[in-house]
Amino acid sequence: MNLSPTQYDTLVKRASPKSKSKKTIIQSFLIGGAICTVGQLLRSLFLSLDISQTHTATLVAASLIALSALLTGLGIYDNIAKHAGAGTLVPITGFANAVVSPALEFKSEGFILGVGAKIFIIAGPVIAYGTIASVIYGVIYWLFTAAF
C-alpha cells in the first residue's frame, strides 16, 4: 500500500480517539488545585500549632509526600491520576508517586532486588540531574555575587 502523506494523515485522524481536552484540562486544574488546597490547610494547621514558618514548610512538604506515598500504596493515587492527568504530576505528590510506584511494582522480587533496586528507577534521573543543575546554578550564583 502506497499512501501519500495526506492520505496517511486522514487515516491516522480517523483511527485516533477524539481528544477531550476541555474536560481533562478542567479536571487537571480542579484536582491539582485540591492538592494545593490540602497543602494550604496543612500549612494553616501547623502554623496554628505555633510551629515556625521554616518548619511548617518542611512539614507540609513531608506530609504531602507521605500522603501521596500512602495513597499510591493503597492504589488510590493512580485512580485519581487517571482523571487529573498533570494535576497530580506537577505538585510534589507526583514525585512521591513516581518513587513509590516502581517499588510496589517490583516488590514480588524482594526488598533488595525488587524494592531497593527499582525504587528510584523513574525518580533517580530527576534527583541526579536536579542535583547537578542546582550545583551549577549555585556556582553561577556565587560567581555573580562574589564578583559584584
N, C-alpha and C positions, 0 to 999 in steps of 0.2 A: 504494500500500500504506500503510495507516494502522495503525501499531503503537503499542501502549501502552508506557510506559517499562519495564514488567515483561517484556513480550514482546521488546522490543529487547534488554534485558539478557540474557535467555535465549539469543537468537541470538548475541550477542557472546561469551558464555561457551562456546557450542558451537563457534564458529569459531576462538576463540583457542587457541594451543597451551598445553598444560599446563606449568606452571612447575616447574622442577627446582631450587627454591631451596635445599633442603638440600645438594644436590650442589654447586651453584655457590658457596654460602657456604663450604663446606669447601675447595673448590679455591682460592677467593679468599684465604682465610686461609693456606693452605699455601704458595701461590706468593708472596704478599706477605711472608710470614714468611721464605721462602727469599731473597728480595731483601734483606730486612733482615739476614739471616744473612751474606750476601755482604758487605754493608756492615760488619758487625761483624768479619768475617775480615780485610777490608782495613784496618780500624782497628787490629786486633791486629798485623798485618804492619807497618804504618807506625810504630806505637809501638815495635815490636821493633827498628826501624832507628834508634832514638833521635831520632825527629822529635817536635817539641813537640806538645802536645795541640791547640793552636790550628791549627798547620799540618796536623796529622793530620785534623782535622775538615774542613778545606778540601780536602785531598787525597782523602778518602773521597767527599765530595760530587762533586768533579770526576771522579773515577774512575767512579762510578755513572752520571753524566751521559754520559760518553764511551762507556761500555759500552752504555748504553741507545741512544745515537745509532748506534753501530756495529751493534747487533742490529736496530735499525729499518731501517737501510740494507740489511742483508742479508735483510730480510723475516722474520726470526725473531721479533722482538718482537711483531708483530701476531698470530702464531700462538700465542704464549704468552698474550697478552691475550684471545684468544678463549675460553680455558679459565679464566683467572684473573679476568676482569672487573675489579672495583675493586681487586683485589690488585695490579695493575700500574699503576693510575692514582693511587693515594694516595701512594706514595713519590715521591721526586724523579725517579725514572726515568720516570714518567708525563709529567712536564712536558717532559723531554727528547724523549720520543716525540712529544708534541704540537707541538714546534718542528720536528723533522726530517720528520715525515710530509708536511705540506703542501709542503715544499721538494722532496721526492722526487716528489710527485705532479705538480708543475709544472716539473720540470727540463727537459722537452722544449721549453719556451718560452724557454729560455736562462737564463744566470746572472743577468742584470739583471731582465728582466720575469717570469721564472719563479721561480727560487730566491730571488733577492733581494727580490722584491715579495711573495712568498707565504709566506716562512719564518715570519713572526710573525702570520699570519692568525688562528690559534687562540690562540697564547700572548700575542699583543700586548695584548689587553684584560686578561689576567691580570697582565701586567707593569705596565700603566698604572694599573689600579685598586689593585694591590698597593702601588705606589709612593705613590699618593695616600693610601691608608689608613695607610701607615707614617709619612708626614709628619704627618697628622692625629694619629695616636697619639703621635708624638714631641712635638708641640706640647702636647698634653694632659698628657703625662708631665712635660714641662719646666715647665708651669704649676703642676702639683701639687707638684713637688719644689722649685721656686723659692719657692713660697708657704709651704711648711711647713718 
